[in-house]
Amino acid sequence: QVQLVESGGGLVQAGGSLKLSCVASGTVFSFRTMGWHRQAPGKQRELVARISSGGNTAYGDSVKGRFTISRDNAKRTAYLQMNSLKPEDTAVYYCFLGDTWGQGTQVTVSS
């Protein structure tokens, strides 16, 4: 059974940085696309970033140039480095691996 554990969320001032981690267990991690979506109150869930097993990446338009996704297959972990954070980045960030989702971690950016 696949399990994902996220960490790294929190409160940060605008312009600051945070790094999210997502650790997977119970699956063949290396061969699946992994990434994050986010959902703000009253808004639809949207793609933040994803990374394929081969390292190909894709980003949502609103985070391009500010966020970087990476993965360490040996550690079964994906990372999301978030720089130049804006108040509009405030949301619950959900890690996914294939069709499995994590519990979410809150990111709050104060102005």
C-alpha positions in Angstrom: 0.0 0.0 0.0 1.3 3.4 -1.0 1.8 6.0 1.6 3.1 9.6 1.2 4.3 11.8 4.1 4.7 15.5 3.5 6.7 18.0 5.5 8.1 21.5 5.3 5.1 23.6 5.2 4.6 26.6 7.5 4.3 30.4 7.7 6.7 32.7 5.9 6.8 36.3 4.9 6.4 37.4 1.3 9.7 37.0 -0.6 10.8 34.2 1.6 11.4 30.5 0.9 10.2 27.1 2.0 11.2 23.6 0.9 8.6 20.8 0.9 9.5 17.2 1.1 7.4 14.1 0.2 8.6 10.7 1.3 7.0 7.6 -0.3 6.8 4.1 1.1 5.3 0.8 -0.1 5.6 1.3 -3.8 8.0 1.3 -6.7 8.8 4.9 -6.4 11.3 5.2 -9.2 8.9 4.5 -12.0 6.1 7.0 -11.3 5.6 10.7 -11.8 5.5 12.6 -8.6 4.6 16.2 -7.8 2.4 18.7 -6.0 -0.9 20.3 -6.5 -2.3 23.0 -4.2 -5.7 24.2 -3.2 -6.5 27.6 -1.7 -9.8 28.3 0.0 -12.6 28.7 -2.5 -10.4 27.7 -5.4 -9.9 24.6 -7.5 -6.9 22.4 -7.0 -4.2 23.2 -9.4 -0.9 21.7 -10.5 2.2 23.3 -9.0 4.9 21.0 -10.4 5.5 17.4 -11.4 8.6 15.3 -12.2 8.7 12.1 -14.2 10.7 9.1 -13.4 13.2 10.3 -16.0 13.5 13.7 -14.5 11.3 15.7 -16.9 9.6 18.5 -15.1 6.5 20.7 -15.6 5.3 23.7 -13.7 2.1 25.7 -13.3 2.3 29.1 -15.0 2.0 30.9 -11.7 5.1 29.3 -10.2 7.5 29.1 -13.1 10.9 30.6 -12.4 10.2 30.6 -8.6 9.7 26.9 -7.7 11.9 24.0 -8.4 11.0 20.3 -8.1 13.5 17.5 -7.7 13.6 13.9 -6.6 16.0 11.5 -5.0 14.9 7.9 -6.0 17.3 6.3 -3.5 15.6 8.2 -0.7 12.1 7.8 -2.2 11.7 11.5 -1.8 10.6 14.4 -3.9 11.3 18.0 -3.0 9.7 21.3 -3.9 11.9 24.4 -3.4 9.7 27.5 -3.2 11.4 30.9 -3.6 10.1 34.4 -3.8 6.9 33.4 -2.2 3.8 35.5 -2.6 0.6 35.8 -0.5 -1.2 34.1 -3.4 0.9 31.0 -2.9 -1.0 30.4 0.3 -2.7 27.1 0.0 -2.7 23.5 1.2 -0.1 21.6 -0.9 -0.7 18.0 -1.7 2.0 15.6 -2.8 1.0 12.9 -5.3 2.7 9.8 -6.7 0.9 8.2 -9.6 -2.7 8.2 -8.3 -1.9 8.4 -4.6 -2.2 11.6 -2.6 -0.6 12.8 0.6 -2.5 14.4 3.5 -1.5 17.9 2.5 0.7 20.5 4.2 -0.3 24.1 4.8 1.8 26.9 3.3 0.9 30.4 4.4 2.6 33.5 3.0 2.1 36.8 4.9 2.2 40.1 3.2 
